[in-house]
């Protein structure tokens, strides 16, 4: 823990990380918030699902573009413009009538205008701390991210039940806007501007390490979503049990990130983390006794945050600074695509094979995530993965 305490004593680091995580809190709220609001408005889960899908598609398409734009017109201009448009889209989504096409269009607009905080801040990290502190900073980021996805749905559910189904959308817009304002007002941000984006859009995709990270993180997100659907399928009708099971995996990811993420794991450590995720996910489907299932889910989650932190570090160390924001934008796009793929395939697997099918699919995706860095390493040294254990 000493490395984290030392890191947070660096001028401006605590404010930068806290503000961007606050601004990103709606990303953990929106899926459930949209489902609750749209179903209440239209009475249709199909329409609600379509709006959530439109949100993901909009973000996946536009996040590399807005990330690159931050290096063209500046971080502050890009983020505040996106935050204003995003808040407006969320307010309209909360207030518009029950027209399916309009709700879907607003869902797409909401996704398209998500402020590119995650790519921007990860591109900035090498300018905030020295290279020896980067592993701890990426680990802190990915570990704290788990809090967003653990607390977001709960906050959305409480707000919808206590006030109204549209309230979580309005709160999401306010939190995103105010959190972004907090982030861009940081004095440290002025001294850590990104170099002007150069080259053609998409040219960064020729970087082999970026492609490895995109493929591996996409498969890892598919693994998590498959496991989550397997849990829901296994404990259908027992919502509390399912929620606790998912929370166990998230807590394990927090523990793994705090304990292991601060080290530069290297290729061996990355593979071990992904293998732990694969083994734990498979065992969670095989075991039937709840305490053993909980133990397996803990093992599965333990490798998640350290693996992601290592992959992000690899990108940071291998991409030129003027391309970093766009590069992390593409990583976000690939992660969204992986989550969508995992959810859709796990749904098919659950229908045909039951919960075990989703669990085994999740384990297979984690093995695929491990295969990409292994294959890259066989072809030669991989920047950011050559040291550590």
N, C-alpha and C positions, 0 to 999 in steps of 0.2 A: 504493500500500500504506500510505501515511502515515495515511490516514483510518481504516484498520482498526487500526493500532497505537494511534492516539489513542483509538479506541473502546474497545479492550480495557484501556486504562488507567483508564477510568471505574470507580468503585467498584462491585463486585458484578457487573458485566456478564460478565466471563469465567466466573465461577462459575455464574451463571444459564444462560448459553448452553451451557457444558460439561455441566452436570448434566442439563439437559432433553434434550440430544442423546444422552447416555448412556442415559437412561431410555427413549428412543425407538428405540434400536438394535434391539430385537426386531422392530420393524415391517419391518426389512429381512431378518430371519431367518425369520419365521414361515411364509411361504408354502412355501418349500423344506423347512423343518423338518417341517411337517405332512405334506407329500407323502411324505417319506422315512419318517416314523414310521407313518403310516396304511397306506401300501403294504406296508411290512414286516409290519404287524399283520394286514392283511386280504388282501393279495395283489391289491388292486384299485386301479387309478388312478382309476376312476370315483368310488369312495367318497372317495378322497383329494381329488379335485377338488371334490366336494360339501362336504367339510369346509372347504376353503379358501374356497369361495363363501359358506358360512354365516358364516365369520369376517368377510368383507367386508360382508355384509348386516347383521350385528349391529352392526358399527362404524358403518356409514353411517346406520343408524336412530337409534342412541343417542348419537352424539358431539355433535349439537346440544343434546340434553337435558342431558347431563353438563356440557357447556361452560356452558350457562345456569345450571346448579345451582351452579357455582363462584362465581357472582355473587349467589347466594341464601344459601347456608350458609357460604361462604368457600372460598378456594382450597385451603388445607391439608386441611380436612375432606373435600372432594370428592376430591382427588387420592389421599389415603392410603386412603380407603375403596375407591376404584376399583382402586388398586394391590393391595390385599389380595385383593379378589375376583378380579382378573385373574390373580394368581399362583396362587390356589387352582384356578381353571378350567384353567390350563395344567398344573398338577400332576395333576389328575384326567384330563385329556386324555392325558397321558403314561403313566398307570398303569391306565386302564380297559381292560376286555377288548374284543375285536374285534366289538362290536355297532354296526352302521352307524348306526342311529338315535341311539344314545347319543353316538357320536363327532361326528355332525353337530350335535346339541344342544350339546355342549360347545364345538364350534367357534363356534357362534352366541354362547354365553355369553362366550367369550374375546373376541370382537369387541365385544360389548355393554359389557364392563367395561374396555376400553382406557382408561387414564387420559388425560383430555383435555389433555395437556401442550401439544400444538402450538397449539390455539386459545387456551389460557390465556396462554401466553408471548407470542404475537403480539398479544394484547390488552394485555399489560403493557408491551410495548416503548416506547410513547409516554410511559410513566411512569418508565422507566429512564434515558432520554437525551432531550436536547432535539431539536426537530424537524429541525434541520439534520443530525443524526447518524442519523436514522431510515433513510434510504436505505442507508447502509452497514451498519446493523444487520440489516435485512431481507435484504440481499445476503449477509451473513455466514451468516445462518440457512439460507437456501435453498442456498447453496453447500456448507456443511457437511453438509446433508441428503444430498447426493450420496454422501458417505462412508458413510452408513448403508446405502444401497441397493447400493453397490459392495462393501462389506465383509461385509454381513449374510449373503448366500447362501454366501460362502466360509467364514465362521465356522461356519455350520450344517452344511455339507458335511464340514468337517474334524472337528467334534465327533461327527457321526454315524458317520463312518468309524473314528475313533480309539477311541471309547468304545462308544456304542450309538445306534440311531436315535431313541430317546426322549430322549437327553441334550440336544439343542438346545432342546427344549421346556422342560425343567427349568431350563436356563441362562437362557432367555428370561424365564421367570417371576422368577428371582432378579435378573437385571439390571434388569428393569422396576421391581421393588419397591425395590431398593437405590438405583437412579438417582432414583426419585421421592422417596425419603427424603432423598437428597442435595439435591435441588431444593428441597423444602419447608423444609429446615433453613437455607436461606440467609437471613442477617439482612436482606438487601436486599428480600426478599419481604415482610417485615412492613411495610416503609415504602411498598410499591407495590401495596397491595390494590386489587382491582377495586371500583368502585361497585356497589351492590346492583342486580341485574337488575330492570328495571321493564317494564311493558307486558305484553301477552299473548305467549305463546310463538309464534314464527313471524312476529310483527309486523315484525321487522327485514327480512323479505323484500320489503317495499315499497320498500326503498332501491334505486334504479336502479343505482348504482355497484356495490353488492354483487352484484346480478344479473349485471351485465357480467362481474365477476370470476369468479363461479361458472361462467358459461357458457364463458368463455374458458379458464379453468384446466381445466375438464372436457374441453374439446376438445383442449387441449395434452397432458393425460395420455393421452387416447385416441390421440393422434399418437405419443407415445413408446411405448406398448404395441404399437401396430400395427407400428412400426419394429422393435421388439425381436422380435416374432414373425416379421417378414420376415427378420431376420438368422438366427434359428433355422432357418427354412425354407430359406434360401439355403445354409446350411452344415450341413445335416442329415448326421449321421454324422461331423462334424468339430467336436466340442464345444469344443476348445481355440480354434479359429479363431473360432467364434461368441462365446465368452467374451471373447476379445480385442477383437472388433468392438464388443460392447456396452460394454466398458471404455473404448474410445476415445471413445465418445459421452459417457460419464460424466465422463471426464477433461476433455473439451472444455467440459462444463457447469461444472465446477469453475473452469476458466480464465476462461470468460465471466463467471461470477459474481464472481470476484476482480477482474477487469480493468474490467468495465463496470457491475457491479451496484451499486458504491458510489455511482454517480451517480444523480440523479433523472432517468431517461431521458426522461420525457414521452411524449406520444402518438407522436411520430415514432420515437423510440428503441424503444418497445415494438413498433411495427409492423415496424421493421427486424429486430428480434430474432426475431419470429415468422416473418417471410419467410425469414430465414436458415435457420430450422428446416425450413420447408416445402421450400426449394430443396435443401438438403443431403439430406433424406430421399428426395426424388424421384431425385436424382442417384445416391445409393447403390444404388437399385434398377436404374438404367439402366447404370451402369458394371459391367464384369465383371473388370477388372484390379484385383487386391487393393489396391495402393497408392492407386489413385484412389477405390476404395470407402472406404478408411480416411480419406482426405481429405474425402470427402463427409460421412461420419459425424461427423467433427470439426466441420465447418461446421454440421451439424444440431444437435449438442449445444451449440455455442457460444452459441446464443440462449436455451436452455432456462431456466437459472437466472436470468439477468437479467430475462427476461419474467415469471417467477413472482414475483420480488422486487418488480417494479414493480406487478404486480396486487395483491399483498398490501399494499404501501404505499398504494395507492389506497383499499383498504378501510379501512385504519387511519386515514387522513385524513378519511374521509367518514362514519364511523359514530360515534355517541355512545359515550362510554367505557362506559356501563352496558349497552350492547348488543354490545360488541366481541367478547366471548368467544363468545357465541351465533353471531354473524356468522361468525367464523372456523370455528366448528363446522360451519356450513352449507357453507362453502368446502371443508372436508375431505370432507363427504358428496358434494358435486358431483364432487370429484376422484376419489373411489372409484368413483362411477357412471361417470365417463368412462373410467377404466382398465378397468372391466368391459366397457363397450361396445366400446372399442377392441380388446380381446382377442378378444371373440366375433366381431365383424365381420371382423377380420383373419384369424381362423381360416377363415371362409367364403371370404374373398378368396384365401387361400393355396391352398385346395382347388381353386378354379376357375381362378385365374390364375397360380398359383405365387408365388414370393417377390415378384416385381414387383408383384403385386396388393396385398400388404400394405404395401409401401413407398409406393405411390401413394396408398393409403388414408391412410397416416400423413401424407403431404404434404397431402392434402385436409383432414384434421382440423386441421393447423397453419394452413392458410389460413382455415378457419372460426374458429379461435381469434383470428386477426387481424381478422376481419370484425366481431366484436362491439364492440371498442373504437372501431373506425372509425365504425360506425353510431351508437354513443352520442355520439361527438364531433360528428357531423353534426347531432345534435339539440340540441347545446349544450355548454358547458364541462363537462369531466369533472374532478372533484376529484382531485388527485394526478397528473394527466396533462397539466396545462396548461403545465408548465415542463419544461425539459430538452430533450435532443436524443437 
